[in-house]
Amino acid sequence: MPDLVESMFYVGETPWHGKGVPLTESPTIEDALILAGMDWQVQKIPTTFQLYDGDSLDGNYINKETGHFVNVRMDSMEVVGNVGAKYEVLQNEDAFKPFSVLVDYGYKFETAGVIDNGKKVWILAKTPNSYLVGDDKILDYVMLYTSHDGSSGSCFRDVAIRVVCQNTLDSALSSRSTSEYKLKHTSSIKSRVDELTKNLDKREGNVNQAIGWMNRFHETPLNDAEFTFYVEAVMPWLKTRHKVSNKELGILVRNRALPVYNTIDDLFRNGKGNKGETLWDAYNAITEYHDHHKKHKDWVKGTQFGQSRIDKRNAFYYATKVAQTKQNDTIITYN
């Protein structure tokens, strides 16, 4: 298995790492939990320390609670996170309760798994909807994940995938905020999970809005200078690609930015489904780089929870600004 993916299943195409339990059809929610290796419980346990009561041989050690807690994965008895007193454990089967309703709407499980020894778990389901952006078919998914290490609450968010090269398209709509419903681990967590099932109409409207923006990207021409400006706005550190070493002064510079920029530039012109002509090509060059060319210690964590997801979200955000600006013929200003 990859370093941080402990267990998972997948339906259909084999994942990039060639691991996981292969399935020919979508499982039930009960089978999904077992096949993904998520059929275990978490228990919140108070932490303690010992004090010596007395200064003689007859003294005893007593345990004192710290007021802090740890989450323990009960099948392995491993500590998966440090949490506070108000944190309430949300078991895997409860976190994924919304899918019992979503299945009735035609949603089908495609993959699910455990990350980092159980610190995070996720499940991905395909909706019955698909869209076209130009000639590109876009498939619609929802991802639900939760953490047991206290790093995040439960999250239910939109995921779009461009079929031609399996790019994950992060539709941040008109801002850099995430298009997701977040739930904190508090005493009301279960009732909030129940409310997620009431948001399907709102979600569909958000997805339609995102697809509308993507079609505008496809209709927006982009020249070389504009492409460079866009990429540097999304990933500002690429501006350092011009730095060179000065051997006479003994200054050696390891230029990490230049090969990354060159890869994205090549994907803009020659990436799968790209022609180097539009904002849609530029947006997909960035997503294709992060999904298929950047080296991740763990692909799921890197692309769905890490810096790559932030860059892809920013790519959508800045693309909306470019499309709006070029169609209105005004000046682009980035913060």
N, C-alpha and C positions, 0 to 999 in steps of 0.2 A: 504494500500500500504506500501511497505518498506519505511523507513524514507526518502530516497532521490529519489526514483522513483515515479514521479508524475502520469504519464500515459504511457500506452504502449499497443500494441496488439501483439499477437503471433499466428502463424500458427502451428497446430499439437499439439505436446506434451505440457502439462501444465507446465509453469515455476516452479522453485523451491518454489516460494512464493505463488503460486496458484492464482495470481492476473493478471489483464490485460483483454483486450477484446479478447475472443477466436474466431479464424477464421478456417474455413475448407479448404480454398484455398487462394492462394496468391492474395492480392488486387492490384488494379492499383495504380500508384504513387499518383494520386489525392486522392483516398480513403485512402491510407496509411497515408498521412499527417493528415487527419481528425481522423482516427481511433487511431493514435498514440498520439493525442492531440497536434499536432504541427501546427495547422492552425491558427497561430497568427503572428503578425508583431512585429519587434523591431525597435525602433527609438533612434538615438543618440542625446542626448540633452546636451547643454552646462551647466556647473555648474556656479553659481554666488554667490556673497556675497554682503552684504549691507554695505554701508558707510553713515554716517550721514553728510550731506552737510550743514554746518553752525553750529553756537553755540548758536543760539537763538531759541525761540519758533517757529519762522517762518522757521526754517531749514527743509530740506526734506531728506529722505533716498533715495539713488540712488543705483542701482544694477550695480555691476562690474563683468565681466566675468573672470573666473580663468584661462582660457586656457585649462581646463580639461573638460572631458565629462563623462556622464553616459549613459549606455544603459538601456532603459526602455521597458519592455514587455507591449505592448499596451492593451492587453485584461484584464490584472490585474492591470496595472499601477504600477507594482513593478520594482524597480531598480534591474537589474541582473548583473551589472558589471561596473567598472570604467575603462575607456579607454582613449587613447590619441587622439590628433588632427588628426593624419594620419589614424586612424582606420576607416574602412568602413564597415558598417553593411552588412552582407550577410544574407538575409532572408532564412527561412527554405526551401521554395520552390525552391530557387535558389541554395542552398547548395546541394540539392539532385537531381539537374538537370541531372548529369551523368546517373542516373538510367533509365532515359527515353530512353537512348541508350542501356544500359546494358540489358534491358528487351528484346530487339530485338536479343540479343545473347543467350537468354534462361535463364537469371538470374531471380530468383523468390524471392520476399520478404518473410522473415520468422518472423522478429520482428522489432519493432521500438518504440522509446519512448522518454520521457523527463526526465532529471535528474536535481535534485536540483533546482526546481522552474523555470527551463528554462535556467539555466546557461550552460547546455550541452544538445544536442539532438543527437540521433543516429538512423541509420537504417542499418539492416543486411539483406543481400541477398545471397541466395545459388546459386552457379554457376552450370552449367549442368555437371560438372566434379566430379569424385570420384576416389580414389586411394586405393591401398592395400599396407600395410606395414606388411609383414608376413601374418597373417590371419586377421589382423585388417583393417577394412574399414575406410578410412579417407574421410570425406566430406569437400568440398571446399566452402568457403564463402568469401565475401568481406564486410567490414564494412566502412561506411562513417559516420563521426561525425563532428560536429562543435560546437564551444563554443560562447556564447554571453556575457561571463564575461571577455573576454580578455585574458583568461589563455592559449589559443591555437588557431591556425588557423584551417582551415578545414583539415581533414585528410581522406585519402582513403587507406585502408590497407588490407592485406591478413589475413584471419582467417581460421584455419583448426580445425576440430572437430573429435575426435576419437569416433566412434559410440558406442563402447562397454560400455563406461561409460560417454559419453558426455564431455570428457576432451577437453578444449580449448588449442590447441597446437600453441605456438607462434614461428613461423619459422623466426629466426633472421639471417638465412643463416650463413655466416662465420664470422660475427662480432656481437657485442652487440648492434649495431645500429638497429633501427626499420625498418621493411620491409613495408614502407608506403610512400605515397606521401603527403607532407605537403604543405598547402597553407596559406600564411599570409593574414590577413585582410587589404588589401591595395586597391588602386584604380583599380588594374588589377585583382582583385580576380575572377571576372566572367569569364574573358578570360582564367585564369588558370584552373578554374573548367572545362571549355570546353575541355582543353587539356588532362584532365584525361581520356577522352574517347578514346584517341589515344594510350594509354599505355597498352591495353589489351594483345597484343602479348608479350611485355616485362614482364608483370605480370605472364603470363602463364609459361614463362621460369623460373622465380624465384620460382614459386610453384613447378615445376618439379625438380628443384635443391634441394629444401627443402625436398621433398619426397625422393629423392635419399639419402640424409643424414639420414633420418629416417630409411630407409632400412639398412643403415650401422650400425645404433644404434642396430637394431634388430639382426644383425649378429655379434655383438661384445659381447663376454662373459664378465661378471663382477663378481669378487669374493667379499666377504664381506668387505675386507680392501679397495678395490677399490671403492666400493659403498660408504663407509664412506668418503673417500677422495673426491669423486665427490660431495656428498651432502654438505660437509663443504665448498667446493669451491663455490657452488651456493649460499649458505646461511651461510656466515662465522660466524654469531652470534650463530649458533648451537654448535660451539666449546665450549661455556660456559655451556653446559649441565652437566658437571662434578662438577660444583660448589655446595658446600653443606654448610649448616648452622653450626655455632660453638656456641652452647648454653653456653658453659663455658665462652666464651669471649663476650657473648651478641650480637653476629653477626648473624642475620637471613637473609637468602638468599631465595628469591622467584625464584625458578628455572623454568622459562618459556620455556627454550630451550629443556629440557629433554622430556616432553610429545610430543612436536612437532617432535623431531627427532624420537621418538618411533613410532609415527603415520606414518611417511614417511617410516621408516624401515618395518613396518607391510604391508604398501601398496606395497612396493617393492616385498614382498613375496606373499601377499594374495590379493592385489588389483584386481579390475576387469580386467581380461585378462592378469594379471601378474603372473610370476612364480619365481621371485627372481633370475633370471639367466643371464639376459642381460642388456646392457646399455639402451635398449628400455624400459625395466621394470623400471629401475631407473628413467629415464626421466618422464615416465608416473606416477610414484609414487609422484613426486613433483607436476606435473600438477593436479593430482587427489586431492592431499592435498589442494591446493589453490582453486580449483573449488568446492570441495564438503565437505571438512572437516574444513577448516579455517572459523572462524566466521567473517562475513563481516557486517558492519552496512548497507551497500547497496551492493548487489552482483554485479550488473552491473558496478558500479563505482570502486569497489574494484578489480574485476578480469580483467576488460578491460582497466582501466585507472590508477590504483593504484600500490602499492608495489607488489601485487601478479603478476601483468603482468610483472614487472621488473624481479622478481624471475623466472618466466616461460621463459622469454626471455634469461636470463642468463643460465637457465638449458639447453636450446638448444645450446647456444654458447659453454658452457663447454663440452657438449656431443660431439660436432664436434671435439673438441680438444682431448677428450679421444679416440674417434673412430679412428682418424687419428694417434694418438700416439700408440695405441695398435696394429693397423694393420701394423705400421712401426717398432714396437718394440723399441721405443725410450722413453726417460724419459719425464714425464709430469712436466711442470713448470707453475704455475699460478702466475699472478701478484697480 
